[in-house]
Amino acid sequence: MTPITLNRDTILNALESADRPLQRYDLVMTVFWAAGYDRDTYRTVPDLPHGSVECVRLIDRLLAEDELVRLPSPKWRQILGTAFDTTTVHGRRGYHWFATRDQHTRWTQADHARSERITEITARLKAANLPPLGLRRTDWSTDSALLDASHAKAAHTSLEICDMDGARVAEVLCNHEPDDDQPEQALADAEAAADLLVHAADDLTFLLALIKNGRSR
């Protein structure tokens, strides 16, 4: 292969195209692949006939000039969350990963926005102080006669989200007369919405705990 031209843009463009942090040797390979080196022939840095040392030196120079950001994997995981891809070409358990300064700025701003959103959700959940909730269902016909849910003439359903004392917190109403276009689907959608409301507080608490634990690693 013809030696490639290595410069600032070569490195920065390779990282932007990857759209994720890369370890040093993986960044070297990404640069050479972008220049046309065959992935099957040149799989790792030792496969390269020339240029890898120069590329590494250029990476280190750009880092020193603040064009690149190098952070340990826990920090990238804090910034990117589950989007942090730890796949490596060389299979190394490397500690530091590189990104461009612009990438770091974009991802950090996105992380800040996520953190603010999580803080707002946590505050709303705490302020609501919702007790355990249950579901109370009532079905009736078009002439207002109360019926079992399975009755053929059941045309209207009220799904009440209640606390343990029976006080109604919210309600989902569904009209599913037999001559409607999709009565079964309408009822299924209403039941799914009510079930979501019943479990929302517990589900949010669980998910927020997962996020907190993930960020602390």
N, C-alpha and C positions, 0 to 999 in steps of 0.2 A: 504493500500500500504506500501511496505517496504521503510523506509527512504532512500533517495538518498544520494549519495556521492557528497558533494559540495566542489569544489576547483576552482582554477584559470581557468583551461581549460574548466570546465563545463560552466562557464559564457562566456568566450571568444568564445567558439564553438557555443553557442546558438546565440550570436549576429552575428557571421559569417554566420550561417545557415539562419538567418532571412534576412540578406543582406540589412538591413535598420536600422536606429536608432529606439530605443524602449524606451518607458517610463519605469520608475523603476518597477512598478507592472507588466507591460506587459513582461518585461524581466524575472521577477520571474516566471511567468506562462510558458514562452517559455522554461526555464530551466527544469521545472517539466514535461512539455509535452514531451520534448526530452528524458527524463528519463523513459518514458512509462506511465505517468499518463494520463488517458482517458480525452480527451477534453470535452466530453459531461458531464462527471461527475464532473470534476474539471474545472469550467469555469473561476473563478476569485480567487484572493488570499484568501478571506474568506472561500472558499470551501476546501482549503488545510488543512489536519489534523495536519501537523507538517512541520517544516523546512523553512517556509517562512521568519521568522524573521532572522534566520541564513543566508539565501540567501541575504536578504537586507543588512545585515552587511557586507557580503563578497563583494557585489557590491560597498558599500561605501569604503571598504578597498582598492579594486582595483582602484577606482577613486583616492584615496589619493596617491596611489603608481604610478599613471600616466599610468596605464594599460588601463584605460577607459577614454573616453572623454565625458563630459556632456555639451551640448550647448542648448541655447534657440531655440525654433522652428523657429524664423525668420532667425537665423544664419544657421540652417540646410537648410532652404528653399533657402538661398543665395547660399549655396554650391551645393545642389542637384537639385535645380530648381523644375520642375514639377515632378521629380522622388521622391521627398520627400513625403512619404506615411504617412498621419496623422491618419490612422486607429488605434484605440485602443481597446483592449479587454474590458477594464473597462469603456470606454465611458467618460473618464475624459478629461477635457481641460487642460491637463498638459502643463507646460511651458518648461520643460527640458527633453531632450531625450539623451539616452546613445548610444555610439558606441565604438568599440575597437580603440585603438591608430592606428593600421594598417589600419582599415577602414577609419578613419579620414584622414590619410595621402594619401591614394589612391584617395578618393573622392575630397580632396582639390587639388591634382595635376590635376585631371580631370577637376575641376572647373577652375583652372588656364589656362589650355589649351583651354577651351571653351571661357574664357574671352579674351585670345589673338586672337582667331579666330574671335570673334565678333568685336574686335578693328580693325582687318585687313579688315573685310568686310565693316565696317563703313567708314574707310579711303578710300577704293576704291570707294565706293558709293559717297562720298563727292568729291573726285578728278574727277570723271566722270562728275559730274554736268549735268546730262542728262535733257534735256527739256521734256515736255510732248510729248509722241510718239503716232503715229497712224499707221494704216495698209493700204497699197495700194496693190491691187491684180491685176494681169494680167494673162490671160489665152490665150493659142494659140494651134493651131493644129500641127500635125507632119510636115506640109508644111509651118509653120510659119504664118498662118493666125490668126489674133486676133479674139477671140471669147468670148461670154458670158460664165461665169463660168458654167452655166447649159447646155451648148451646148454638144451634144453627141460626137462631134469630138474633144472636148477639151482634149489634151493629156499632156500638160505641164502647170505648174502654178508657177508664181513668187509671193512670198509674201514679200513685201518690208516694213521694219519698218522705218518710216520716222518721221522727226520732223514736227512741225506745218508749216514750210515753204516749206515742200515737199522734203527736202534733205534726201537722203537715209542714214540711220545709219547702217542697217544690212539687210540681205536678206535670205529667206529660199526658196530653189528651190525644186520642186517636179515633177518628170516624172511619169505620171500615165496613160499610154496608155491602152486602153481597153483590150489588150491582155496580160497585166501584171497579175501576180498571184493574187494580192489583191489591185487593183487600188483605191478602195474606202478607204481602211485602210491606204494606203500610203498617200493619200490626207488628211485624218483626222489627221494623225500623224504630217504632215507638218503644218497644221492649228493650232494644239495644241502647237507646238514649237514656231510658230510665235506669238501666243497669249501670251505665257509665256514671250517672249522677250519684247513685248509691255508693259506689266504690271510689269516687273521684278523690276524696280527701285522703283515704288510706293509700291509694295508688300514687298520689303526688308525694306523700310523705316517704313512701318507699323509694321512688325515683330520685327524689332530692337527696336521700341518704346515699344512694349509689353514686350520684354525682360528687357528693362531698368526699366519699371514700376514694373515688377515682382521682380526685384532685390532690388528695393528701399523699398519694403514693409517689 
